[in-house]
Every structure is written in C-alpha cells, then in structure tokens.
Amino acid sequence: MERRRFLALLGTVGAGGLAGCTGRLPTFDENMQFPPAARDAEFDPQLDASPAERVDIGSRFGVLRPANNGPHAFNVWNDGPDREITVSVYRNSLRPFKTFERAFDVDGDTHVALTLHRPANYTAVVAAEDSQASTVGVARSNFDCNESATTVAIRENGQMESSTWSTTMGCGPF
C-alpha cells in the first residue's frame, strides 16, 4: 500500500513541477518546409584563405569540453557569375528555429566563410538569385576535436552541390 501511495505522490509532484514550463519554449512555424537537398558531390573547391566575408554564428561561451567540441566551418562558394546569395541557418532541436539569416553579394569564384560555434544539428538553406534554394544538413557529429567543413558550391548554371570533409582523427577520452 505504501508503494502505491508513493508512486501516486511522485506522479503528482512531477506533473506539478512541470506546470507552466511549456510557455517558456520558443514558438515555431508549424508549416515550415525546407527546399530539396543540394546534390552531394566530391569536389575540392581549393578555397583560398581570404573569403569575401567571415561570419561567426553563435558563441563558444558555455561549450562543454571545447577541445572535444570544436567549431564547424560552413563555406558558400560562388563558382559562377556575381550574384546575391542568401544563407539561412536553422538549429534543429524539438523543431528547427532560425539562428541566422543574411544576404551576401558574392563575386564570381569567391566564397563566404561562416563558422558554426555551438555543437548541434543544423539545417542550412542556401538560395541564389538565379537558382532554386537548396538544403544542406550539418550533423552534430562534425563538432568534435577534428577540423571539419561543409562547402556548398553554386555552379555557373545555378546548380548547387555540397561536400563535407573532416580530418577524422581519434579524439582523446576526455
């Protein structure tokens, strides 16, 4: 009999302790639709060390074990004529929410370098003025002790391709 009373009390306390917490969650667009994924391709963009612009998304403050949860580079390479490119980054949690959105005027054969600092799963939507938008995913597993980068190439005909690489070395136990 004592066990039943304890379990009933535990359920009541648990439900009462969570009352009102759902009002603190961010609101999301219920009908959010992402465009089709960019075509995966193996390519070496040979990006030079001087991007047209560098942007930091998020902060390293509060990242647990930062040596084993490093940032992830996200490059958007314009392999075609001068164009405006819009990059939207969504952090995937219960439902995706927009973390960053910005339009860049990018010259031909140059790139924009973004750095994702907070370890999480992300979805990036890349849109160029002369092509259909494409979606690229960045997995949480890319945020480790290795260097890693995802590059989206927007070709001359507007087709988008993506490629992700990592040094894939073993990380220490701590």
C-alpha positions in Angstrom: 0.0 0.0 0.0 2.9 2.4 0.8 4.4 1.8 -2.7 1.1 2.9 -4.4 0.8 6.0 -2.3 4.5 6.9 -3.0 4.0 6.4 -6.8 0.8 8.5 -6.8 2.6 11.2 -4.9 5.6 11.1 -7.2 3.4 11.5 -10.3 1.6 14.4 -8.8 4.8 16.2 -7.8 6.3 15.5 -11.2 3.3 16.9 -13.1 3.1 19.9 -10.7 6.8 20.6 -11.0 6.5 20.9 -14.8 3.3 23.1 -14.8 3.9 26.3 -16.8 7.2 25.2 -18.3 5.8 24.9 -21.9 5.1 28.6 -22.0 8.8 29.3 -22.0 9.6 27.3 -25.1 10.2 29.3 -28.3 7.5 29.4 -30.9 7.9 27.8 -34.3 6.4 27.9 -37.7 4.1 24.8 -37.8 4.2 24.6 -41.6 7.9 25.1 -42.1 9.0 23.5 -45.4 12.6 23.2 -46.4 13.7 23.1 -50.1 15.2 20.0 -51.6 18.7 19.0 -50.6 21.8 20.1 -52.5 23.4 17.3 -54.5 26.2 15.6 -52.7 29.4 15.7 -54.7 33.1 15.0 -54.1 34.9 18.1 -55.1 37.9 20.1 -53.8 37.0 23.7 -54.1 40.6 25.0 -53.5 39.2 27.9 -51.4 41.9 30.4 -50.7 42.5 31.8 -47.2 40.7 35.1 -48.0 36.9 34.8 -48.2 34.8 37.7 -49.3 33.4 37.8 -45.8 33.7 35.9 -42.5 30.7 35.5 -40.2 30.6 33.8 -36.7 27.3 32.1 -35.9 26.8 31.5 -32.2 29.5 31.7 -29.5 31.9 29.4 -27.8 30.9 30.6 -24.4 29.4 27.7 -22.3 30.5 24.9 -24.7 31.4 21.9 -22.6 34.9 20.4 -23.2 35.6 22.9 -26.0 38.7 21.0 -27.2 36.5 18.0 -28.0 33.5 20.1 -29.3 35.2 22.3 -31.8 33.5 24.7 -34.3 32.5 23.6 -37.8 33.2 25.7 -40.9 30.4 26.3 -43.4 31.5 27.8 -46.7 29.4 29.0 -49.6 31.4 29.2 -52.8 30.1 31.1 -55.8 31.5 29.2 -58.8 29.6 31.3 -61.2 28.9 35.0 -62.1 28.5 37.7 -59.4 25.2 37.1 -57.6 23.3 37.7 -54.4 23.3 34.6 -52.1 21.1 34.3 -49.1 22.1 31.9 -46.3 19.6 30.8 -43.6 20.8 28.6 -40.7 18.3 26.7 -38.5 19.3 24.9 -35.3 17.5 21.6 -35.0 16.0 21.0 -31.6 12.4 19.9 -30.9 11.6 21.9 -34.1 14.0 23.9 -36.2 14.3 27.6 -35.3 16.2 30.2 -37.3 19.6 31.0 -35.9 20.9 33.2 -38.7 19.8 34.7 -42.0 21.7 37.1 -44.3 22.1 38.0 -47.9 25.6 38.4 -49.3 26.7 40.0 -52.6 29.3 37.5 -53.7 31.7 38.0 -56.7 32.4 35.1 -59.0 34.9 32.5 -57.8 34.9 33.8 -54.2 33.3 32.4 -51.1 31.7 33.4 -47.8 33.1 31.6 -44.7 30.7 31.0 -41.8 31.7 29.4 -38.5 29.1 27.4 -36.5 30.3 27.6 -32.9 27.6 25.8 -30.9 27.6 22.0 -31.2 24.2 21.0 -32.6 22.4 19.6 -35.6 21.9 22.4 -38.2 20.0 22.8 -41.4 21.2 25.5 -43.8 19.1 26.8 -46.7 21.2 28.4 -49.4 19.4 30.5 -52.1 20.9 32.4 -55.0 19.1 34.9 -57.1 19.3 32.8 -60.3 18.6 29.3 -58.9 16.3 27.2 -56.7 17.2 27.2 -53.0 18.8 24.0 -51.6 19.1 22.5 -48.1 22.3 21.2 -46.5 22.5 19.4 -43.2 25.3 19.7 -40.7 25.4 16.8 -38.2 26.2 17.2 -34.5 29.0 14.6 -35.0 31.0 17.2 -37.0 31.6 19.2 -33.8 34.5 17.2 -32.3 38.2 17.6 -31.9 38.8 17.4 -35.6 38.8 20.1 -38.2 35.7 19.9 -40.4 34.0 21.9 -43.0 30.9 21.8 -45.2 31.1 23.6 -48.6 28.2 24.5 -50.8 29.2 25.2 -54.4 26.8 27.2 -56.6 27.8 26.4 -60.1 27.6 28.7 -63.1 24.3 27.1 -64.2 22.8 27.7 -60.7 23.0 24.0 -59.6 24.1 23.5 -56.0 26.4 20.8 -54.7 27.6 20.2 -51.2 30.6 18.4 -49.8 31.7 17.8 -46.2 35.2 16.8 -45.0 36.9 16.1 -41.7 40.4 15.2 -40.6 38.7 12.2 -38.8 41.5 11.7 -36.2 40.7 10.0 -33.0 39.7 12.3 -30.1 41.0 11.8 -26.6 38.8 10.2 -23.9 38.3 13.5 -22.1 
